[in-house]
Amino acid sequence: MELSALSLLPPLFAIIMALLTKRVFISLLSGILLGELILSDFSVTASISGFFELISTLLQKGWILKTLSFVILVGSVMSLLEISGALHALIHYVSERQKWIKSPRSALVFTYLIGVLIFIESSITSLIAAGVGRPLCDRYNIPRAKLAFVCDSTSAPICSLIALNGWGALILGLIVAQLGSQDGISILLESLLFNFYAIAALVVTFLVIWFDLDTKAMREAVVMQESKFVDVKAKLSYLLAPIFVMISSVFVSLYITGEGSILKGSGSSAIFHSILATLTLMFMMYKRDIGVKKWFFSAYKGAKSMFGIALILLLAFMIGKVTQNLHTGEYLASFAGDILNPYYLGAVIFLISSVMAFATGSSWGTFSIMIPIAIPLGLSMDVHLPLLIGAVISGGVFGDHCSPISDTTIISSVAAGCDHIEHVKTQLPYALISGFIAVVAFLISGVILAK
């Protein structure tokens, strides 16, 4: 298909529908169907056939099945942590025994630190931080939207800044594909220093927490008090041991699937293996206290609660594939040729990557499209390559943060127990502030490095 403005319609339509209807499922579905109509030259029969063929194609991909399974089984983990009293044990330890949590600020700072320290995978980061943060937020009357904001604004930024995960593996692979193996790792590590949006987002999030800098929308966000603790004499190890196994299993799986190199490992396999290892450990640890029957019932109940989220995630993958088939990313990138200047190239790449990630809902998809474009541009115009790669990473995370059809945005809102559209609206002002800081940083860096 030739590059056309029509390629922008499906993602934009899905985004507008999400904001108007506040129904993510219907919005994604409508965007996908519109995209299939365009791809089939507006043949209704062919578009319907293409829709079901797309589902079949995606469900045959191992990484998608593993990711969907991971999301569903995470529901089991969270349900078991709650029913076993593991979350209560942690809350009791930090707030009653150690007196670390005494206020809304300390509750959010604690959640923020969890989000920063667990950098293995953005979904795991959001889910663990939200699981620990929900009872704390409910105790101190903190809106769930603020919890979702903290989880979302630490997960992807910290994962994009730390190369020892699937993010680093993907970006390194894209760099090596363009430049060969020579200096690939050194260029990746230097580019992380130019990931200005991620750095700004982490700083802005901390300042918002510390100084209670709430926007009007955030102040009016819904406060919930649904978290309940069961009367189980749980040990702190009931929480710490599963988290340790979950994180360490990711490293082990990345090492094995990467044949000795963590950066070459399969991210989808790693998170799937980690969740299976975690559930196995939880069965051995919890069965004596809660019983085998109650364990399986709780695991099933938690998994069932995530089926809807897995379906939405599948639709997010589908619209990402539709935008790829429509060459939405290439069409957006084609505008770069009209406004290029060596001094401003970093800022331009950042903005184009941001729009692309916002429209497609995929930071990784943006990386895959824009890095192969940015590197040749940088070489031909003699612009510092790590700056441009950092601009792509920053733009991908920024656009992904702002997009209501992003899978990480969806996971963060669900994990926090927050209405999805409320999360998008309350997070957007802070994301825009960090985005503005990033643009200024890229403009200044472009001028300095061009001298």
C-alpha positions in Angstrom: 0.0 0.0 0.0 1.3 3.5 -0.9 1.8 6.0 1.8 -1.4 7.9 2.3 -3.1 10.2 4.8 -5.8 7.5 5.1 -3.3 5.5 7.2 -3.8 8.0 10.0 -7.6 7.5 10.2 -7.9 4.2 12.1 -5.6 5.1 15.1 -7.0 8.6 15.3 -10.6 7.3 15.1 -9.9 4.8 17.9 -8.3 7.5 20.0 -11.3 9.9 19.5 -13.8 7.2 20.2 -12.0 6.3 23.4 -12.1 9.9 24.6 -15.8 10.3 23.6 -17.3 7.0 24.7 -14.8 6.0 27.5 -15.1 2.4 26.2 -11.7 1.1 25.2 -13.0 -2.2 23.8 -15.4 -0.5 21.3 -12.9 2.2 20.4 -10.1 -0.3 19.5 -12.5 -2.5 17.7 -13.9 0.4 15.6 -10.4 1.5 14.7 -9.4 -2.0 13.6 -12.5 -2.4 11.5 -11.9 1.0 9.8 -8.3 0.0 9.1 -9.4 -3.3 7.5 -12.0 -1.4 5.4 -9.2 0.8 4.1 -6.9 -2.1 3.5 -9.6 -4.0 1.5 -10.5 -0.9 -0.6 -13.7 -0.5 1.4 -15.0 -4.0 0.6 -17.2 -5.0 3.6 -16.9 -8.7 2.9 -13.1 -8.5 2.5 -12.7 -6.4 5.6 -14.6 -8.8 7.8 -12.5 -11.7 6.3 -9.4 -9.7 7.0 -10.4 -9.0 10.6 -10.7 -12.7 11.4 -7.6 -13.6 9.5 -5.7 -11.0 11.5 -6.9 -12.6 14.8 -5.8 -16.0 13.5 -2.4 -14.7 12.4 -1.7 -13.0 15.7 -2.8 -15.9 17.9 -0.3 -18.1 16.0 2.6 -16.0 17.2 4.2 -17.4 20.3 5.2 -14.1 21.8 1.6 -12.8 21.7 0.2 -16.0 23.3 2.9 -15.8 26.0 2.1 -12.1 26.7 -1.6 -12.7 26.9 -1.0 -15.7 29.2 1.2 -13.6 31.4 -1.5 -10.9 31.8 -4.1 -13.5 32.7 -1.9 -15.4 35.2 -0.8 -12.1 36.8 -4.4 -11.9 38.0 -3.8 -15.2 39.7 -0.7 -13.9 41.4 -2.4 -10.7 42.6 -5.4 -12.7 43.9 -3.2 -15.1 45.8 -1.1 -12.3 47.3 -4.3 -10.8 48.7 -5.9 -13.9 50.0 -2.7 -15.2 51.6 -2.3 -11.9 53.5 1.1 -11.3 51.9 0.2 -7.7 50.9 -1.1 -7.0 54.4 2.1 -8.4 55.8 4.1 -5.8 53.8 1.8 -2.9 54.7 1.9 -3.9 58.3 5.7 -4.1 58.2 6.3 -0.7 56.6 3.5 1.2 58.3 3.2 -0.3 61.8 6.5 -2.0 62.6 9.0 0.3 60.9 6.7 3.4 60.8 7.9 4.2 57.2 4.5 4.9 55.9 2.8 7.7 57.9 1.2 9.9 55.3 -0.1 10.0 51.7 3.3 11.3 50.6 5.2 8.4 52.1 2.7 5.9 50.7 3.2 7.2 47.2 7.0 7.6 47.6 7.1 3.9 48.6 5.1 3.0 45.5 7.4 5.1 43.4 10.5 3.4 44.8 9.0 0.0 43.9 8.3 1.2 40.4 11.9 2.4 40.0 13.6 -0.7 41.6 11.7 -3.3 39.5 13.0 -2.5 36.0 12.8 -5.9 34.4 9.6 -5.4 32.4 7.1 -2.5 32.3 4.1 -4.7 32.9 5.6 -6.4 35.9 6.7 -3.0 37.3 3.2 -1.6 37.0 1.5 -4.7 38.4 3.7 -5.1 41.5 3.8 -1.4 42.2 0.0 -1.2 41.9 -0.5 -4.3 44.0 1.4 -2.9 46.9 0.2 0.7 46.4 -3.6 0.0 46.2 -4.1 -0.7 49.9 -1.8 2.1 50.9 -3.7 4.6 48.6 -7.0 3.4 50.0 -5.8 3.8 53.6 -4.8 7.4 53.0 -7.6 8.4 50.6 -5.4 8.8 47.6 -7.2 8.7 44.2 -6.6 5.5 42.2 -5.8 7.8 39.2 -2.8 9.1 41.1 -1.6 5.6 41.8 -2.0 4.7 38.1 0.0 7.8 37.2 2.8 6.8 39.5 2.9 3.2 38.2 2.7 4.3 34.6 5.3 7.1 34.9 7.9 4.8 36.6 7.4 1.6 34.6 8.2 2.4 31.0 10.6 5.2 31.8 12.8 3.1 34.1 12.6 0.1 31.8 13.7 2.3 28.9 16.7 3.7 30.9 18.0 0.3 32.1 19.3 -1.9 29.3 19.2 -5.2 31.1 15.7 -6.2 29.9 13.7 -6.7 26.7 13.8 -3.0 26.0 17.5 -3.0 25.8 17.5 -6.2 23.7 15.2 -4.7 21.1 17.0 -1.4 20.8 20.4 -3.1 20.6 19.2 -5.4 17.9 17.9 -2.4 15.9 21.2 -0.6 16.3 23.3 -3.6 15.3 21.1 -4.2 12.3 22.0 -0.7 11.0 25.6 -0.5 12.1 26.8 -4.0 12.6 28.1 -5.4 15.9 30.9 -2.8 16.2 30.2 -0.4 19.0 26.6 -1.4 19.2 26.5 -1.7 23.0 28.5 1.5 23.6 26.2 3.5 21.3 23.2 2.0 23.1 24.6 2.9 26.6 25.4 6.4 25.4 21.9 6.9 23.9 20.4 6.2 27.3 22.0 9.4 28.5 19.9 11.2 25.9 16.6 9.6 27.0 15.4 13.0 28.2 11.7 12.2 28.4 12.2 9.2 30.7 14.5 11.2 33.0 12.1 14.1 33.1 9.1 11.9 33.7 10.8 10.2 36.7 11.8 13.6 38.1 8.4 15.2 37.5 6.6 12.3 39.1 8.7 12.5 42.2 8.2 16.2 42.5 4.4 15.8 42.0 4.4 13.2 44.9 6.7 15.2 47.2 5.1 18.6 46.8 1.5 17.3 46.2 1.3 19.1 42.8 -2.1 17.9 41.7 -3.9 19.3 38.8 -7.7 20.0 39.0 -8.5 16.8 37.3 -6.3 14.8 39.7 -7.8 16.5 42.7 -11.3 15.6 41.5 -10.3 12.0 40.7 -12.3 9.2 42.3 -11.1 8.0 45.8 -11.8 4.3 46.5 -11.6 2.2 49.6 -12.0 -1.3 48.4 -8.9 -3.0 49.7 -9.6 -5.5 52.4 -7.2 -7.5 54.4 -7.8 -11.1 55.4 -7.1 -12.3 58.9 -4.1 -14.5 58.0 -0.9 -14.6 60.0 1.2 -14.1 56.8 4.9 -13.7 56.8 6.7 -10.9 54.9 8.4 -13.7 53.0 5.0 -14.6 51.4 5.4 -11.4 49.3 9.2 -11.0 49.0 9.9 -14.6 47.9 7.5 -14.6 45.0 8.7 -11.1 43.9 12.3 -12.3 44.1 11.5 -15.4 42.0 9.6 -13.4 39.5 12.4 -11.0 38.9 15.3 -13.5 39.0 13.4 -15.9 36.7 13.3 -13.1 34.1 17.1 -12.9 34.2 17.5 -16.6 34.0 15.1 -17.0 31.1 16.7 -14.1 29.2 20.1 -15.8 29.7 18.9 -19.2 28.5 16.8 -18.0 25.6 19.6 -15.6 24.6 22.1 -18.5 24.6 24.3 -16.9 27.2 23.4 -13.2 26.5 20.7 -11.5 28.5 20.4 -8.8 25.9 19.6 -11.4 23.2 16.9 -13.2 25.2 13.2 -13.4 24.5 11.3 -10.9 26.6 7.9 -12.6 26.1 9.3 -16.0 27.1 11.0 -14.5 30.1 7.9 -12.9 31.6 5.9 -16.1 30.8 8.4 -18.4 32.5 8.7 -16.0 35.4 5.0 -16.0 36.1 4.9 -19.9 36.0 7.8 -20.1 38.4 6.1 -17.6 40.7 2.9 -19.5 40.8 4.7 -22.7 41.5 6.5 -21.2 44.4 3.3 -19.6 45.7 1.5 -23.0 45.6 4.3 -24.6 47.7 4.3 -21.7 50.2 0.6 -21.0 50.6 -1.1 -24.4 50.3 -0.6 -25.2 54.0 -2.2 -21.9 55.3 -5.0 -21.5 52.8 -5.5 -25.0 51.5 -5.2 -26.5 48.0 -8.8 -26.0 47.1 -8.8 -22.3 48.2 -5.5 -21.8 46.4 -6.9 -23.0 43.1 -10.2 -21.1 43.5 -8.3 -17.9 44.2 -6.0 -18.4 41.3 -8.9 -19.1 39.0 -10.8 -16.1 40.3 -7.8 -13.8 39.7 -7.2 -15.2 36.2 -10.8 -14.8 35.3 -10.8 -11.1 36.3 -8.0 -10.5 33.7 -9.6 -12.1 30.7 -11.2 -8.8 29.7 -7.9 -7.1 29.9 -6.2 -9.8 27.8 -8.9 -9.3 25.2 -8.3 -5.5 25.2 -4.5 -6.2 24.9 -5.2 -8.4 21.9 -7.1 -5.6 20.3 -4.2 -3.3 21.0 -1.9 -5.7 19.2 -4.4 -5.9 16.3 -4.6 -2.2 15.8 -0.8 -2.0 16.0 -0.6 -4.6 13.1 -3.3 -2.7 11.2 -1.3 0.6 11.4 1.8 -1.4 10.4 0.0 -2.7 7.3 -1.2 0.8 6.5 2.4 2.1 6.9 1.2 4.8 9.3 4.7 5.1 10.8 6.4 5.5 7.5 3.8 8.1 6.4 4.5 10.2 9.6 8.3 9.8 9.2 8.0 11.1 5.6 7.3 14.6 7.0 10.8 14.7 8.4 12.4 15.5 5.1 10.5 18.8 4.9 11.8 20.2 8.2 15.2 18.7 8.7 18.1 20.7 10.1 21.2 19.2 11.8 20.7 21.5 14.8 17.0 20.5 15.3 17.1 16.9 14.1 17.0 15.4 17.6 13.9 17.5 18.5 12.3 16.6 15.2 12.9 12.9 15.6 11.5 13.1 19.1 8.3 14.8 18.0 7.7 12.5 15.1 8.3 9.4 17.3 5.9 10.9 19.8 3.1 11.3 17.3 3.8 7.9 15.9 3.6 6.2 19.3 0.5 8.2 20.2 -1.2 7.2 17.0 -0.2 3.5 17.1 -0.1 3.0 20.9 3.2 1.2 20.6 6.6 2.4 21.8 8.3 -0.8 20.6 6.7 -0.4 17.2 7.9 3.2 17.1 11.4 2.0 17.9 11.3 -0.6 15.1 10.3 2.0 12.6 12.2 5.1 13.6 15.6 3.8 14.6 16.2 2.4 11.1 15.3 5.9 9.8 17.1 7.9 12.4 20.5 6.2 12.1 20.9 6.7 8.3 19.7 10.3 8.6 22.3 10.9 11.4 25.1 9.4 9.3 24.2 11.4 6.2 23.9 14.7 8.1 26.8 14.0 10.5 24.6 14.2 13.6 25.5 12.5 16.9 23.9 9.0 16.7 23.2 8.4 20.4 21.3 11.7 20.5 19.0 10.6 17.7 18.5 7.1 19.2 17.7 8.7 22.6 15.2 10.9 20.8 13.5 7.9 19.3 13.3 6.1 22.7 12.1 9.3 24.4 9.5 9.9 21.8 8.2 6.4 21.9 7.7 6.4 25.6 6.2 9.9 25.6 3.7 9.1 22.9 2.9 5.8 24.5 2.2 7.5 27.8 -0.3 9.9 26.2 -2.1 7.4 24.1 -5.4 5.8 25.4 -4.8 2.8 23.1 -1.4 1.9 24.5 -1.1 -1.5 26.2 1.1 -0.1 29.0 -1.5 2.7 29.7 -4.3 0.1 29.8 -2.3 -2.2 32.1 -1.4 0.6 34.5 -5.0 1.8 34.9 -6.3 -1.8 35.4 -3.6 -2.7 37.9 -4.4 0.4 39.9 -8.1 -0.2 39.8 -8.7 3.1 38.0 -11.0 4.0 35.2 -8.9 3.9 32.0 -10.0 7.2 30.5 -9.7 9.0 33.9 -6.1 7.7 34.0 -5.4 9.1 30.5 -6.8 12.5 31.3 -5.1 12.9 34.7 -1.7 11.7 33.5 -1.7 13.8 30.3 -0.8 17.2 31.9 2.2 15.7 33.6 3.3 13.8 30.5 3.1 17.0 28.5 5.3 18.9 31.0 7.9 16.1 30.8 7.6 16.2 27.0 8.2 19.9 26.8 11.3 19.5 29.0 12.5 16.8 26.6 12.0 19.0 23.5 14.0 21.8 25.1 16.8 19.4 26.1 17.0 18.0 22.5 17.1 21.5 21.0 19.9 22.5 23.4 21.8 19.2 22.9 21.5 19.5 19.1 23.1 22.9 19.1 25.9 22.0 21.5 26.8 18.7 19.8 26.7 20.3 16.3 29.5 22.7 17.2 
